[in-house]
């Protein structure tokens, strides 16, 4: 009788642990692997990160958040939020302008320093790309940090906030690249 009771207690403990892990994985946090070079030099192909799903359930997106979202090609993309609903976005001479005001992008400084010539981000306006003067309500304009080689809102258009899985700031693998991303 004691063996049966012990077996039942272990089974209950295992079921509770699996249930808690499932709730955490499906509703709060999930791991993701960076696939590709579109976020270089900030993120590298193969980096493993934690996606915070809860943050976008309880708060609005913020400019320069790194987010994971469902892309039109039935894939998940990881990009940086550049434009929020109602923003007018443009680039001129490698400078981001939001609503006519210049914005610094310190996360690109290292990459710009490595360029021998040319610019990282070509000139454009949101209207030229999407036909919209402003980022529509409920949408985001996102870009990869590797501006020359990123398939982002310049190509796929704005993305629905509803398609955002969550934001991510923690790289946990490989060990030598562990970091918390800054905005």
Secondary structure, 3 states (H helix, E strand, C coil): CHHHHHHHHHHHHHHHHHHHHHHHHHHHEEEEECCCCCCCCCCCCCCEEEEECCHHHHCCCCCCCEEEEECCCCCEEEEEEEECCCCCEEEECCEEEECCEEECCHHHHHHHHHCCCCCCCCCEEHHHHHCCCCCCCCEEEEECCCHHHCCCHHHHCCEEHHHEEEEEEEEEECHHHCEECCC
